[in-house]
Amino acid sequence: MKFFTLIFAIICVVTSTFAKIETEDSVLVLTKDNFEEAIEQYDYLLVEFYAPWCGHCKSLAPEYAKAAKKLEEDGSPVKLAKVDATVEIELADKHELRGYPTLKFYRKGSIIDYSGHRQAHDIINWVTKKSGPAYKHLTTVDEVKSFIEPKDVAIIGFFKDMKSDGANAYLKVANALDDHVFGISDNDEVFNEYGVENGKIVIFKKFDESRSELNEELDVKKLQNLIFVYTLPLVVDFNPDTAQKIFDGNIKKHLLVFLSKEAGHFEEYIDKIKEPAKKFRGEVVFVKINVDESDHERILEFFGTKKDEVPVMRIITLEQNMTKYKPDKPELTSENIVEFVTAFLEGKLKKHLLTEDLPEDWDKNPVKVLVGTNFHEVAYDKNKNVLVEFYAPWCGHCKNLAPIYEALGEKYKNTEDLVIAKMDATANELEDVKIIDYPTIILFKKETNEAVEYLNRRTLEGLSEFIDSNGTSRVASEEVQEDDEDDDVPRKDEL
């Protein structure tokens, strides 16, 4: 009797040391009191560190909960958890968070940074791959059906010789890619059921054409590229979850079509876009952008167009610097799209650079106004030093700088060999000057036209010293560098 009493007492002591782990929508809610317990209890645990005010966290929440519930229903060993990093400061510091949301995957004690996308099926695919084999050996027709049915995209290699070169290349790709689930089958009944020849790789999907077949005579790199191409919809919807997949992909040429869902453009134009998209598949990614989304207004501005001008299309390339192209025929028809993309691929189009009309009084005030058409004439005048502020109208730092910059212009208005100027870099673009951050201040030196960027604090004294030293005093010491971390202004290349 004493023995059982002792065991009961030990159990009570052990259980009392563990904090209860609550759940919300199938997601474990972790704190500093139960975090270690969760790590010990679950071999596979994906943890989201979030901030309640973070917009990206709010967008992720329903997808994260959907993924957690699906994993739970499927009996997966993977659990999803979340930590409010604004409350659990100790855990946030321990994990050296640099932004929200941050996702970490605990795999039997080791930590892996989450590198997948943020839709429920992407999360499920990623954690499934990380917690088990890279592919599933499918031995019956029923197994194949169960493998395909719940997924938007499922990839299966059909190989009667599992050690063939084609099968080896396929399995290497399965190990390398986390975005999708991979299966492999050598079963004759499966081959017959799906009408597939030996050596074929089939992408089953719930959009566009229901399946795409790839040949085995592919090396790993080519196969990865084709899987990227054929697992994307013909016309990809642009949103925070697909943006990373689009821009990180191997195809750097994109046709962007701006449409208004509210105006019925999706129903009217998508079918017209799909045929050209199929024609240029593998060369150009076709992307549709709903201009009714408030987050997309900045993108319209970046391309120099307005919501009341849609539907419109543009081509961009991301191979080095982003370049943009505008069609001669703006009407959104299949024929015009084909003509536009063909001319682009054949190198017959000129880059589209935004420029405003030159104001009649551009040189009336101490701070001169530059646009795309007068920039080179003024900035590269070899008889004058020219200081140019490249700004964005919506930029908080630019607004703070405005009165200081006006005072600078007033101070040097009578200096004959110096021009103080500004240019709205969101409305005017230059082939030879690439602006990433706002504001950017550059001194173009007389005689040489050497461009020197100002990197000191944005004060009248600092700017004056920069001018007086002919651009040699431009970098602030570490302790006086301006802290921009709290500014929510995006870089131009993030638009």
TORDOLUM-299026 format. One record per residue (C-alpha): residue in one letter; z, x, y. Coordinates in nm, 3 decimals. Example, Ala and Ser with C-alpha at 12.3 -4.5 7.8 and 13.67 -1.06 7.14 Angstrom:
BEGIN
NODE  aa        Z        X        Y
NODE   A    0.780    1.230   -0.450
NODE   S    0.714    1.367   -0.106
END
This chain:
BEGIN
NODE  aa        Z        X        Y
NODE   M    0.000    0.000    0.000
NODE   K    0.091    0.281    0.235
NODE   F   -0.251    0.438    0.162
NODE   F   -0.443    0.126    0.276
NODE   T   -0.220    0.093    0.583
NODE   L   -0.300    0.454    0.675
NODE   I   -0.676    0.399    0.631
NODE   F   -0.661    0.084    0.845
NODE   A   -0.473    0.272    1.116
NODE   I   -0.731    0.551    1.116
NODE   I   -1.016    0.300    1.144
NODE   C   -0.843    0.131    1.437
NODE   V   -0.796    0.464    1.617
NODE   V   -1.158    0.571    1.563
NODE   T   -1.309    0.242    1.673
NODE   S   -1.087    0.225    1.978
NODE   T   -1.228    0.559    2.101
NODE   F   -1.579    0.416    2.125
NODE   A   -1.675    0.207    2.426
NODE   K   -1.861   -0.112    2.354
NODE   I   -2.236   -0.091    2.408
NODE   E   -2.362   -0.408    2.572
NODE   T   -2.723   -0.520    2.571
NODE   E   -2.947   -0.696    2.822
NODE   D   -3.276   -0.836    2.689
NODE   S   -3.245   -0.614    2.378
NODE   V   -3.194   -0.303    2.597
NODE   L   -2.872   -0.107    2.553
NODE   V   -2.673   -0.069    2.875
NODE   L   -2.531    0.283    2.884
NODE   T   -2.256    0.436    3.095
NODE   K   -2.077    0.769    3.091
NODE   D   -1.820    0.608    2.859
NODE   N   -2.064    0.509    2.583
NODE   F   -2.359    0.744    2.634
NODE   E   -2.257    1.003    2.378
NODE   E   -2.170    0.730    2.130
NODE   A   -2.522    0.589    2.159
NODE   I   -2.674    0.934    2.101
NODE   E   -2.465    0.976    1.788
NODE   Q   -2.527    0.624    1.662
NODE   Y   -2.906    0.613    1.700
NODE   D   -3.144    0.882    1.573
NODE   Y   -3.416    0.766    1.811
NODE   L   -3.322    0.649    2.159
NODE   L   -3.540    0.609    2.468
NODE   V   -3.326    0.607    2.783
NODE   E   -3.448    0.488    3.123
NODE   F   -3.261    0.620    3.426
NODE   Y   -3.330    0.374    3.706
NODE   A   -3.228    0.268    4.056
NODE   P   -3.192   -0.107    4.125
NODE   W   -3.382   -0.078    4.454
NODE   C   -3.675    0.118    4.306
NODE   G   -4.002   -0.080    4.305
NODE   H   -4.144    0.109    4.007
NODE   C   -3.824    0.040    3.814
NODE   K   -3.853   -0.331    3.889
NODE   S   -4.212   -0.330    3.765
NODE   L   -4.114   -0.146    3.448
NODE   A   -3.815   -0.371    3.364
NODE   P   -3.999   -0.666    3.199
NODE   E   -4.231   -0.436    3.003
NODE   Y   -3.936   -0.223    2.892
NODE   A   -3.746   -0.532    2.773
NODE   K   -4.056   -0.665    2.596
NODE   A   -4.095   -0.335    2.412
NODE   A   -3.725   -0.329    2.318
NODE   K   -3.742   -0.679    2.175
NODE   K   -4.058   -0.609    1.976
NODE   L   -3.909   -0.290    1.828
NODE   E   -3.596   -0.483    1.738
NODE   E   -3.795   -0.762    1.570
NODE   D   -3.999   -0.509    1.372
NODE   G   -3.684   -0.341    1.243
NODE   S   -3.773   -0.014    1.413
NODE   P   -3.513    0.266    1.411
NODE   V   -3.593    0.324    1.778
NODE   K   -3.365    0.170    2.039
NODE   L   -3.430    0.138    2.411
NODE   A   -3.153    0.192    2.662
NODE   K   -3.105    0.209    3.037
NODE   V   -2.870    0.380    3.280
NODE   D   -2.814    0.275    3.642
NODE   A   -2.836    0.623    3.790
NODE   T   -2.700    0.508    4.126
NODE   V   -2.373    0.417    3.954
NODE   E   -2.361    0.673    3.674
NODE   I   -2.383    0.974    3.906
NODE   E   -2.240    1.209    3.645
NODE   L   -2.514    1.124    3.394
NODE   A   -2.781    1.146    3.663
NODE   D   -2.666    1.493    3.766
NODE   K   -2.650    1.608    3.405
NODE   H   -3.012    1.509    3.349
NODE   E   -3.130    1.662    3.682
NODE   L   -3.323    1.354    3.786
NODE   R   -3.598    1.400    4.044
NODE   G   -3.719    1.045    4.077
NODE   Y   -3.701    0.691    3.942
NODE   P   -3.760    0.577    3.684
NODE   T   -3.708    0.881    3.461
NODE   L   -3.732    0.827    3.086
NODE   K   -3.587    1.061    2.825
NODE   F   -3.633    1.031    2.449
NODE   Y   -3.347    1.144    2.228
NODE   R   -3.480    1.236    1.883
NODE   K   -3.194    1.325    1.649
NODE   G   -3.012    1.494    1.933
NODE   S   -3.307    1.677    2.093
NODE   I   -3.442    1.555    2.427
NODE   I   -3.811    1.495    2.503
NODE   D   -3.948    1.385    2.841
NODE   Y   -4.133    1.055    2.810
NODE   S   -4.502    1.112    2.883
NODE   G   -4.649    0.772    2.799
NODE   H   -4.759    0.481    3.013
NODE   R   -4.542    0.190    3.124
NODE   Q   -4.676   -0.117    2.954
NODE   A   -4.487   -0.255    2.653
NODE   H   -4.749   -0.163    2.394
NODE   D   -4.778    0.190    2.539
NODE   I   -4.402    0.237    2.515
NODE   I   -4.399    0.109    2.156
NODE   N   -4.690    0.333    2.054
NODE   W   -4.531    0.639    2.212
NODE   V   -4.185    0.605    2.059
NODE   T   -4.334    0.508    1.722
NODE   K   -4.542    0.825    1.719
NODE   K   -4.247    1.037    1.827
NODE   S   -4.013    0.889    1.566
NODE   G   -4.241    0.899    1.266
NODE   P   -4.562    1.042    1.125
NODE   A   -4.861    1.067    1.356
NODE   Y   -5.063    0.834    1.135
NODE   K   -5.014    0.574    0.862
NODE   H   -5.181    0.594    0.521
NODE   L   -5.322    0.247    0.458
NODE   T   -5.375    0.174    0.088
NODE   T   -5.455   -0.200    0.080
NODE   V   -5.648   -0.458    0.279
NODE   D   -5.326   -0.639    0.365
NODE   E   -5.175   -0.317    0.502
NODE   V   -5.480   -0.266    0.722
NODE   K   -5.463   -0.623    0.853
NODE   S   -5.091   -0.588    0.926
NODE   F   -5.164   -0.259    1.101
NODE   I   -5.439   -0.400    1.324
NODE   E   -5.318   -0.752    1.404
NODE   P   -5.025   -0.691    1.644
NODE   K   -5.195   -0.418    1.848
NODE   D   -5.439   -0.433    2.138
NODE   V   -5.591   -0.110    2.008
NODE   A   -5.568    0.034    1.656
NODE   I   -5.765    0.334    1.531
NODE   I   -5.844    0.388    1.163
NODE   G   -6.026    0.676    0.995
NODE   F   -6.214    0.585    0.676
NODE   F   -6.228    0.896    0.457
NODE   K   -6.265    0.906    0.080
NODE   D   -6.190    1.277    0.090
NODE   M   -5.866    1.311    0.286
NODE   K   -5.917    1.689    0.304
NODE   S   -6.269    1.685    0.448
NODE   D   -6.346    1.852    0.780
NODE   G   -6.389    1.513    0.942
NODE   A   -6.055    1.388    0.815
NODE   N   -5.882    1.708    0.930
NODE   A   -6.029    1.674    1.279
NODE   Y   -5.925    1.310    1.292
NODE   L   -5.567    1.386    1.188
NODE   K   -5.541    1.662    1.448
NODE   V   -5.638    1.408    1.713
NODE   A   -5.383    1.161    1.574
NODE   N   -5.115    1.426    1.612
NODE   A   -5.222    1.509    1.966
NODE   L   -5.254    1.162    2.121
NODE   D   -4.954    0.941    2.190
NODE   D   -5.130    0.650    2.361
NODE   H   -5.248    0.482    2.042
NODE   V   -5.159    0.429    1.678
NODE   F   -5.369    0.589    1.405
NODE   G   -5.424    0.492    1.045
NODE   I   -5.629    0.644    0.763
NODE   S   -5.760    0.489    0.444
NODE   D   -5.941    0.611    0.131
NODE   N   -5.935    0.276   -0.050
NODE   D   -6.268    0.130   -0.169
NODE   E   -6.153   -0.229   -0.119
NODE   V   -6.068   -0.151    0.244
NODE   F   -6.411    0.007    0.294
NODE   N   -6.579   -0.303    0.152
NODE   E   -6.362   -0.548    0.346
NODE   Y   -6.454   -0.392    0.679
NODE   G   -6.808   -0.288    0.590
NODE   V   -6.743    0.071    0.680
NODE   E   -6.915    0.382    0.546
NODE   N   -6.729    0.692    0.443
NODE   G   -6.653    0.924    0.735
NODE   K   -6.647    0.655    1.003
NODE   I   -6.368    0.619    1.261
NODE   V   -6.325    0.263    1.384
NODE   I   -6.146    0.153    1.700
NODE   F   -6.027   -0.207    1.660
NODE   K   -5.945   -0.381    1.989
NODE   K   -5.869   -0.719    2.136
NODE   F   -6.107   -0.689    2.434
NODE   D   -6.478   -0.635    2.502
NODE   E   -6.653   -0.575    2.169
NODE   S   -6.397   -0.613    1.892
NODE   R   -6.465   -0.274    1.738
NODE   S   -6.634    0.057    1.809
NODE   E   -6.745    0.303    1.539
NODE   L   -6.742    0.681    1.579
NODE   N   -6.902    0.932    1.343
NODE   E   -6.712    1.202    1.156
NODE   E   -6.945    1.480    1.278
NODE   L   -6.719    1.536    1.575
NODE   D   -6.495    1.823    1.671
NODE   V   -6.143    1.753    1.797
NODE   K   -6.230    1.770    2.166
NODE   K   -6.532    1.539    2.142
NODE   L   -6.335    1.293    1.934
NODE   Q   -6.052    1.286    2.187
NODE   N   -6.302    1.219    2.466
NODE   L   -6.468    0.935    2.276
NODE   I   -6.136    0.776    2.191
NODE   F   -6.050    0.784    2.562
NODE   V   -6.383    0.620    2.646
NODE   Y   -6.380    0.347    2.381
NODE   T   -6.014    0.250    2.408
NODE   L   -6.056    0.167    2.777
NODE   P   -6.195   -0.174    2.871
NODE   L   -6.552   -0.163    3.003
NODE   V   -6.409   -0.254    3.344
NODE   V   -6.054   -0.129    3.380
NODE   D   -5.804   -0.323    3.590
NODE   F   -5.638   -0.089    3.839
NODE   N   -5.259   -0.112    3.840
NODE   P   -4.962    0.130    3.825
NODE   D   -4.981    0.143    3.446
NODE   T   -5.354    0.215    3.415
NODE   A   -5.380    0.447    3.716
NODE   Q   -5.236    0.745    3.530
NODE   K   -5.461    0.684    3.231
NODE   I   -5.769    0.656    3.452
NODE   F   -5.710    0.955    3.674
NODE   D   -5.569    1.184    3.403
NODE   G   -5.866    1.115    3.177
NODE   N   -6.150    1.355    3.112
NODE   I   -6.405    1.145    3.301
NODE   K   -6.370    1.225    3.670
NODE   K   -6.649    1.001    3.800
NODE   H   -6.536    0.647    3.880
NODE   L   -6.706    0.338    4.018
NODE   L   -6.450    0.132    4.208
NODE   V   -6.525   -0.236    4.262
NODE   F   -6.305   -0.416    4.516
NODE   L   -6.267   -0.787    4.441
NODE   S   -6.049   -1.079    4.547
NODE   K   -5.905   -1.273    4.257
NODE   E   -5.801   -1.552    4.494
NODE   A   -6.161   -1.589    4.611
NODE   G   -6.289   -1.623    4.254
NODE   H   -6.462   -1.286    4.250
NODE   F   -6.337   -1.196    3.903
NODE   E   -6.511   -1.495    3.747
NODE   E   -6.823   -1.446    3.958
NODE   Y   -6.878   -1.073    3.925
NODE   I   -6.709   -0.921    3.620
NODE   D   -6.990   -1.013    3.380
NODE   K   -7.241   -0.862    3.625
NODE   I   -7.042   -0.539    3.621
NODE   K   -6.998   -0.514    3.244
NODE   E   -7.365   -0.448    3.158
NODE   P   -7.394   -0.144    3.390
NODE   A   -7.050   -0.032    3.268
NODE   K   -7.181   -0.033    2.910
NODE   K   -7.494    0.158    3.016
NODE   F   -7.296    0.439    3.182
NODE   R   -7.004    0.442    2.938
NODE   G   -6.891    0.798    2.877
NODE   E   -7.025    0.917    3.213
NODE   V   -6.857    0.690    3.469
NODE   V   -6.537    0.484    3.441
NODE   F   -6.574    0.140    3.598
NODE   V   -6.257    0.017    3.772
NODE   K   -6.184   -0.321    3.933
NODE   I   -5.927   -0.342    4.213
NODE   N   -5.776   -0.673    4.319
NODE   V   -5.749   -0.657    4.698
NODE   D   -5.504   -0.949    4.701
NODE   E   -5.235   -0.706    4.581
NODE   S   -5.042   -0.581    4.885
NODE   D   -5.012   -0.235    4.729
NODE   H   -5.390   -0.201    4.736
NODE   E   -5.436   -0.250    5.110
NODE   R   -5.392    0.124    5.169
NODE   I   -5.672    0.196    4.921
NODE   L   -5.909   -0.027    5.116
NODE   E   -5.815    0.159    5.432
NODE   F   -5.878    0.491    5.261
NODE   F   -6.234    0.382    5.188
NODE   G   -6.291    0.257    5.541
NODE   T   -6.328   -0.108    5.451
NODE   K   -6.136   -0.432    5.499
NODE   K   -6.035   -0.722    5.280
NODE   D   -6.278   -0.961    5.450
NODE   E   -6.567   -0.728    5.353
NODE   V   -6.517   -0.755    4.976
NODE   P   -6.674   -0.753    4.727
NODE   V   -6.769   -0.389    4.785
NODE   M   -6.816   -0.087    4.561
NODE   R   -6.767    0.287    4.600
NODE   I   -6.802    0.589    4.374
NODE   I   -6.546    0.869    4.373
NODE   T   -6.533    1.203    4.194
NODE   L   -6.210    1.384    4.120
NODE   E   -6.346    1.709    3.978
NODE   Q   -6.204    1.924    4.259
NODE   N   -6.153    1.753    4.592
NODE   M   -6.203    1.380    4.597
NODE   T   -6.549    1.288    4.723
NODE   K   -6.671    0.937    4.802
NODE   Y   -7.009    0.769    4.795
NODE   K   -7.125    0.444    4.954
NODE   P   -7.423    0.237    4.831
NODE   D   -7.726    0.168    5.048
NODE   K   -7.741   -0.184    4.903
NODE   P   -7.394   -0.340    4.933
NODE   E   -7.467   -0.659    4.737
NODE   L   -7.280   -0.658    4.407
NODE   T   -7.555   -0.722    4.152
NODE   S   -7.617   -0.555    3.816
NODE   E   -7.942   -0.408    3.949
NODE   N   -7.776   -0.260    4.260
NODE   I   -7.492   -0.115    4.053
NODE   V   -7.738    0.055    3.815
NODE   E   -7.941    0.189    4.107
NODE   F   -7.629    0.317    4.285
NODE   V   -7.481    0.493    3.980
NODE   T   -7.819    0.637    3.876
NODE   A   -7.878    0.786    4.220
NODE   F   -7.527    0.932    4.211
NODE   L   -7.568    1.092    3.869
NODE   E   -7.905    1.235    3.973
NODE   G   -7.746    1.398    4.279
NODE   K   -7.947    1.194    4.528
NODE   L   -7.654    1.058    4.731
NODE   K   -7.485    1.211    5.032
NODE   K   -7.107    1.214    5.047
NODE   H   -6.962    0.930    5.249
NODE   L   -6.739    1.059    5.528
NODE   L   -6.552    0.813    5.746
NODE   T   -6.580    0.841    6.123
NODE   E   -6.480    0.623    6.417
NODE   D   -6.692    0.563    6.723
NODE   L   -6.624    0.820    6.993
NODE   P   -6.419    0.659    7.274
NODE   E   -6.579    0.698    7.618
NODE   D   -6.250    0.831    7.758
NODE   W   -6.173    1.066    7.464
NODE   D   -6.104    1.361    7.699
NODE   K   -5.935    1.167    7.981
NODE   N   -5.572    1.245    7.884
NODE   P   -5.399    1.579    7.817
NODE   V   -5.419    1.511    7.443
NODE   K   -5.786    1.479    7.358
NODE   V   -5.910    1.233    7.095
NODE   L   -6.128    1.368    6.816
NODE   V   -6.337    1.173    6.565
NODE   G   -6.577    1.283    6.293
NODE   T   -6.872    1.312    6.533
NODE   N   -6.714    1.535    6.800
NODE   F   -6.467    1.735    6.593
NODE   H   -6.677    2.044    6.525
NODE   E   -6.808    2.068    6.880
NODE   V   -6.453    2.071    7.018
NODE   A   -6.248    2.244    6.748
NODE   Y   -6.496    2.525    6.688
NODE   D   -6.555    2.605    7.055
NODE   K   -6.526    2.984    7.043
NODE   N   -6.417    2.999    7.405
NODE   K   -6.098    2.800    7.342
NODE   N   -5.796    2.778    7.118
NODE   V   -5.776    2.422    6.987
NODE   L   -5.459    2.270    6.843
NODE   V   -5.527    1.956    6.637
NODE   E   -5.279    1.710    6.495
NODE   F   -5.420    1.521    6.196
NODE   Y   -5.217    1.201    6.169
NODE   A   -5.198    0.862    6.001
NODE   P   -5.116    0.555    6.214
NODE   W   -4.860    0.429    5.959
NODE   C   -4.687    0.764    5.906
NODE   G   -4.322    0.769    6.018
NODE   H   -4.319    1.140    6.098
NODE   C   -4.640    1.102    6.299
NODE   K   -4.477    0.828    6.507
NODE   N   -4.174    1.049    6.568
NODE   L   -4.399    1.337    6.670
NODE   A   -4.612    1.131    6.914
NODE   P   -4.394    1.167    7.230
NODE   I   -4.334    1.536    7.159
NODE   Y   -4.705    1.596    7.113
NODE   E   -4.786    1.409    7.434
NODE   A   -4.532    1.629    7.617
NODE   L   -4.701    1.934    7.466
NODE   G   -5.036    1.818    7.601
NODE   E   -4.885    1.763    7.944
NODE   K   -4.729    2.111    7.938
NODE   Y   -5.058    2.289    7.867
NODE   K   -5.303    2.055    8.044
NODE   N   -5.398    2.319    8.300
NODE   T   -5.451    2.602    8.049
NODE   E   -5.830    2.642    8.055
NODE   D   -5.875    2.817    7.722
NODE   L   -5.656    2.573    7.527
NODE   V   -5.720    2.220    7.403
NODE   I   -5.449    1.996    7.261
NODE   A   -5.611    1.727    7.044
NODE   K   -5.539    1.469    6.775
NODE   M   -5.742    1.293    6.509
NODE   D   -5.669    0.989    6.293
NODE   A   -5.735    1.148    5.952
NODE   T   -5.733    0.811    5.776
NODE   A   -6.035    0.693    5.977
NODE   N   -6.218    1.025    6.016
NODE   E   -6.307    1.269    5.740
NODE   L   -6.443    1.622    5.748
NODE   E   -6.641    1.815    5.492
NODE   D   -6.474    2.147    5.570
NODE   V   -6.115    2.046    5.652
NODE   K   -5.913    1.870    5.381
NODE   I   -5.595    1.696    5.493
NODE   I   -5.334    1.612    5.229
NODE   D   -5.007    1.552    5.417
NODE   Y   -4.938    1.375    5.745
NODE   P   -4.899    1.502    6.004
NODE   T   -5.085    1.831    5.958
NODE   I   -5.110    2.052    6.267
NODE   I   -5.373    2.327    6.276
NODE   L   -5.464    2.583    6.542
NODE   F   -5.833    2.673    6.547
NODE   K   -5.848    3.014    6.717
NODE   K   -6.109    3.098    6.975
NODE   E   -6.373    3.361    6.894
NODE   T   -6.306    3.354    6.516
NODE   N   -6.241    2.981    6.454
NODE   E   -5.966    3.092    6.213
NODE   A   -5.757    2.791    6.111
NODE   V   -5.378    2.846    6.110
NODE   E   -5.151    2.564    5.998
NODE   Y   -4.822    2.507    6.181
NODE   L   -4.529    2.493    5.937
NODE   N   -4.228    2.505    6.168
NODE   R   -4.008    2.218    6.287
NODE   R   -4.195    1.963    6.494
NODE   T   -4.026    2.026    6.829
NODE   L   -4.168    2.099    7.171
NODE   E   -4.010    2.444    7.162
NODE   G   -4.147    2.526    6.817
NODE   L   -4.498    2.409    6.899
NODE   S   -4.494    2.593    7.231
NODE   E   -4.390    2.915    7.060
NODE   F   -4.668    2.867    6.807
NODE   I   -4.927    2.833    7.084
NODE   D   -4.790    3.119    7.293
NODE   S   -4.785    3.353    6.991
NODE   N   -5.145    3.262    6.911
NODE   G   -5.041    3.115    6.580
NODE   T   -4.827    3.400    6.454
NODE   S   -4.497    3.213    6.485
NODE   R   -4.564    2.929    6.244
NODE   V   -4.311    2.932    5.958
NODE   A   -3.952    2.816    5.995
NODE   S   -3.664    2.980    5.814
NODE   E   -3.537    2.788    5.513
NODE   E   -3.232    2.649    5.687
NODE   V   -3.430    2.491    5.970
NODE   Q   -3.723    2.353    5.772
NODE   E   -3.767    1.983    5.838
NODE   D   -3.644    1.772    5.549
NODE   D   -3.910    1.516    5.455
NODE   E   -3.759    1.406    5.126
NODE   D   -3.653    1.066    5.253
NODE   D   -3.995    0.985    5.393
NODE   D   -4.182    0.728    5.190
NODE   V   -4.523    0.829    5.324
NODE   P   -4.771    0.905    5.044
NODE   R   -4.991    1.211    5.037
NODE   K   -5.355    1.133    5.104
NODE   D   -5.452    1.237    4.751
NODE   E   -5.205    0.979    4.613
NODE   L   -5.372    0.680    4.777
END
